[in-house]
Amino acid sequence: MKYKEKTYVNRQKDISILDIKNNLIELFLVHSISPIN
């Protein structure tokens, strides 16, 4: 049971890191398409 909980938490961390990366990539793309000067 503890082991399952641990992998679940790790998976949540991985997902949140992926989310942050995706958000950064989206921001970067938006800025490169229409740069704010």
MORA-V946501 format. One record per backbone hydrogen bond with DSSP energy under -1.0 kcal/mol. CO is the residue of the C=O (numbers start at 1). NH is the residue of the N-H. E is the energy in kcal/mol with one decimal. If there is no record, write none. Layout:
# MORA-V946501
co->(CO:CO)
nh->(NH:NH)
e->(E:E)
This chain:
# MORA-V946501
co->(1:2:3:4:5:6:7:8:9:10:11:12:13:14:15:16:17:18:19:20:21:22:23:24:25:26:27:28:29:30)
nh->(5:6:7:8:9:10:11:12:13:14:15:16:17:18:19:20:21:22:23:24:25:26:27:28:29:30:31:32:33:34)
e->(-2.2:-2.4:-2.4:-2.4:-2.5:-2.6:-2.5:-2.4:-2.3:-2.6:-2.7:-2.4:-2.5:-2.5:-2.7:-2.4:-2.4:-2.9:-2.6:-2.5:-2.7:-2.7:-2.7:-2.8:-2.7:-2.8:-2.6:-2.5:-2.2:-2.6)
